[in-house]
Amino acid sequence: MSIEKKQLIKKAVQKFGDIYPCGRFEHLRDCFTHYENELIFWFNTIDGSTHTVR
């Protein structure tokens, strides 16, 4: 996993606490999207809400 992806996961944990993969994904490593030269990490929190960090 790239340093940039690890940093986004760390940022999400610092902001939201426990995080979980979205939808059908089983691993956080699968929850990244590239959009217009930007890396976006999307995940769920304990209440089932979906969030993103970039």
KOLDO-73658 format. One line per 10 residues: number of its first residue (from 1); for each residue x, y, z negated of N, C-alpha, C. Coordinates in nm, 2 decimals. Layout:
<rs>
NUM> X,Y,Z,X,Y,Z,X,Y,Z ~ ...
</rs>
This chain:
<rs>
1> 0.09,-0.12,0.00,0.00,0.00,0.00,0.09,0.12,0.00 ~ 0.05,0.22,0.08,0.14,0.34,0.09,0.13,0.43,-0.04 ~ 0.23,0.51,-0.05,0.24,0.60,-0.17,0.12,0.70,-0.17 ~ 0.08,0.74,-0.05,-0.04,0.83,-0.05,-0.16,0.77,-0.10 ~ -0.18,0.64,-0.06,-0.30,0.57,-0.11,-0.30,0.55,-0.26 ~ -0.18,0.51,-0.31,-0.16,0.49,-0.46,-0.19,0.62,-0.53 ~ -0.15,0.74,-0.47,-0.17,0.87,-0.54,-0.32,0.90,-0.54 ~ -0.39,0.87,-0.43,-0.54,0.89,-0.43,-0.61,0.81,-0.53 ~ -0.57,0.68,-0.55,-0.63,0.60,-0.65,-0.60,0.65,-0.79 ~ -0.48,0.69,-0.81,-0.44,0.75,-0.94,-0.53,0.88,-0.97
11> -0.54,0.96,-0.87,-0.62,1.09,-0.88,-0.77,1.05,-0.92 ~ -0.82,0.95,-0.86,-0.96,0.91,-0.88,-0.98,0.86,-1.03 ~ -0.88,0.78,-1.07,-0.89,0.72,-1.21,-0.87,0.83,-1.31 ~ -0.79,0.93,-1.29,-0.77,1.04,-1.38,-0.90,1.12,-1.39 ~ -0.97,1.14,-1.28,-1.09,1.22,-1.28,-1.21,1.15,-1.32 ~ -1.22,1.02,-1.29,-1.35,0.95,-1.31,-1.34,0.83,-1.41 ~ -1.22,0.79,-1.45,-1.21,0.68,-1.54,-1.21,0.55,-1.46 ~ -1.29,0.45,-1.50,-1.30,0.32,-1.43,-1.36,0.34,-1.30 ~ -1.30,0.29,-1.19,-1.35,0.29,-1.06,-1.36,0.15,-1.00 ~ -1.45,0.14,-0.90,-1.47,0.01,-0.84,-1.48,0.03,-0.69
21> -1.46,-0.08,-0.61,-1.48,-0.07,-0.47,-1.62,-0.05,-0.43 ~ -1.64,0.01,-0.31,-1.78,0.04,-0.26,-1.83,-0.07,-0.18 ~ -1.96,-0.08,-0.18,-2.03,-0.17,-0.09,-1.98,-0.31,-0.09 ~ -1.96,-0.36,0.03,-1.92,-0.50,0.04,-1.78,-0.53,0.01 ~ -1.70,-0.43,-0.01,-1.55,-0.45,-0.03,-1.52,-0.50,-0.17 ~ -1.42,-0.59,-0.18,-1.39,-0.65,-0.31,-1.26,-0.58,-0.37 ~ -1.19,-0.50,-0.29,-1.06,-0.45,-0.34,-1.06,-0.30,-0.30 ~ -1.00,-0.22,-0.40,-0.98,-0.08,-0.37,-0.90,-0.05,-0.25 ~ -0.80,-0.14,-0.22,-0.72,-0.12,-0.10,-0.80,-0.11,0.03 ~ -0.92,-0.16,0.03,-1.00,-0.16,0.15,-1.09,-0.03,0.16
31> -1.08,0.06,0.06,-1.18,0.17,0.06,-1.12,0.30,0.10 ~ -1.04,0.30,0.21,-0.98,0.42,0.27,-1.03,0.44,0.41 ~ -1.04,0.56,0.45,-1.09,0.60,0.58,-1.00,0.71,0.63 ~ -0.96,0.71,0.76,-0.88,0.82,0.82,-0.99,0.90,0.90 ~ -0.99,1.03,0.87,-1.08,1.12,0.95,-1.01,1.25,0.98 ~ -0.99,1.28,1.10,-0.93,1.40,1.15,-0.80,1.43,1.07 ~ -0.71,1.33,1.08,-0.57,1.34,1.02,-0.57,1.35,0.87 ~ -0.68,1.31,0.81,-0.69,1.31,0.66,-0.73,1.18,0.61 ~ -0.66,1.14,0.50,-0.69,1.01,0.43,-0.79,1.03,0.32 ~ -0.90,0.96,0.33,-1.01,0.97,0.23,-1.03,0.84,0.16
41> -1.03,0.84,0.03,-1.05,0.73,-0.06,-1.19,0.73,-0.12 ~ -1.27,0.63,-0.10,-1.41,0.63,-0.15,-1.43,0.51,-0.24 ~ -1.51,0.53,-0.34,-1.52,0.43,-0.45,-1.64,0.46,-0.53 ~ -1.68,0.36,-0.61,-1.79,0.37,-0.70,-1.74,0.39,-0.85 ~ -1.83,0.46,-0.93,-1.80,0.47,-1.07,-1.90,0.37,-1.14 ~ -1.88,0.36,-1.27,-1.96,0.26,-1.35,-2.11,0.28,-1.34 ~ -2.16,0.40,-1.31,-2.30,0.42,-1.29,-2.35,0.39,-1.15 ~ -2.26,0.34,-1.06,-2.30,0.30,-0.93,-2.30,0.42,-0.83 ~ -2.25,0.53,-0.87,-2.24,0.65,-0.78,-2.12,0.64,-0.70 ~ -2.13,0.68,-0.57,-2.02,0.68,-0.48,-1.95,0.82,-0.48
51> -1.82,0.82,-0.48,-1.74,0.94,-0.48,-1.62,0.93,-0.38 ~ -1.56,1.04,-0.34,-1.45,1.04,-0.26,-1.34,1.13,-0.32 ~ -1.22,1.11,-0.28,-1.11,1.20,-0.31,-1.02,1.20,-0.18 ~ -0.96,1.32,-0.16,-0.88,1.34,-0.04,-0.75,1.41,-0.08
</rs>
